[in-house]
């Protein structure tokens, strides 16, 4: 299976309708598997406004719309799934809230133990990282490529690589066995724009099949 792109929103979207053009542009660049709405330090109304603007764009293109941290909002705002971190809530609680039909992904940082636990509990995917320094998050637990090689050789549950991934540095991560690359700044801040970034990632994925 070829690696695919998992887009993550900027942490602030003061004008979701303006960002919607960037999102459409990104999707015009090629295949995107999922888009995660990951807003920080905003109220639920702001999250709802962004979701109501961006979810239809994703669903029209067959892109999974994932809510970060908040299973309750994932249900209320009709998202395709939720992503929970280790500090948010346990997988089982998130699954109970969203039900059997939505995706639940779990951050496992650089922990093999947490990843095994999440997979055995039924997580749809596990996320490892950070692999590189990131502008969006302080790297507390650097992950090595070895964990992707170990996971992909052992488990059927897909793994997402996250943390500072760009067009320039992604090749070793793909080669190590990542099923998805979670990218934020590497697309939204790309020198030639989001469409060109997504196109460049997909060219690299094709070359690494």
Rosetta blueprint (number, residue, H / E / L):
1 X L
2 X L
3 X L
4 X E
5 X E
6 X E
7 X E
8 X E
9 X L
10 X L
11 X L
12 X L
13 X L
14 X L
15 X L
16 X H
17 X H
18 X H
19 X H
20 X H
21 X H
22 X H
23 X H
24 X H
25 X H
26 X H
27 X H
28 X H
29 X L
30 X L
31 X L
32 X L
33 X L
34 X E
35 X E
36 X E
37 X E
38 X L
39 X L
40 X L
41 X L
42 X L
43 X L
44 X H
45 X H
46 X H
47 X H
48 X H
49 X H
50 X H
51 X H
52 X H
53 X H
54 X H
55 X H
56 X H
57 X H
58 X H
59 X H
60 X H
61 X L
62 X L
63 X L
64 X E
65 X E
66 X E
67 X E
68 X E
69 X L
70 X L
71 X H
72 X H
73 X H
74 X H
75 X H
76 X H
77 X L
78 X L
79 X L
80 X L
81 X E
82 X E
83 X E
84 X E
85 X L
86 X L
87 X L
88 X L
89 X L
90 X L
91 X H
92 X H
93 X H
94 X H
95 X H
96 X H
97 X H
98 X H
99 X L
100 X L
101 X L
102 X L
103 X E
104 X E
105 X E
106 X E
107 X E
108 X E
109 X E
110 X L
111 X L
112 X H
113 X H
114 X H
115 X H
116 X H
117 X H
118 X H
119 X H
120 X H
121 X H
122 X L
123 X L
124 X L
125 X E
126 X E
127 X E
128 X E
129 X E
130 X L
131 X L
132 X L
133 X L
134 X L
135 X L
136 X L
137 X L
138 X L
139 X L
140 X L
141 X L
142 X L
143 X L
144 X L
145 X H
146 X H
147 X H
148 X H
149 X H
150 X H
151 X H
152 X H
153 X H
154 X H
155 X L
156 X L
157 X L
158 X E
159 X E
160 X E
161 X E
162 X E
163 X L
164 X L
165 X L
166 X L
167 X L
168 X L
169 X L
170 X L
171 X H
172 X H
173 X H
174 X H
175 X H
176 X H
177 X L
178 X L
179 X L
180 X E
181 X E
182 X E
183 X E
184 X L
185 X H
186 X H
187 X H
188 X H
189 X L
190 X L
191 X L
192 X L
193 X L
194 X H
195 X H
196 X H
197 X H
198 X H
199 X H
200 X H
201 X H
202 X H
203 X H
204 X H
205 X H
206 X H
207 X H
208 X L
209 X L
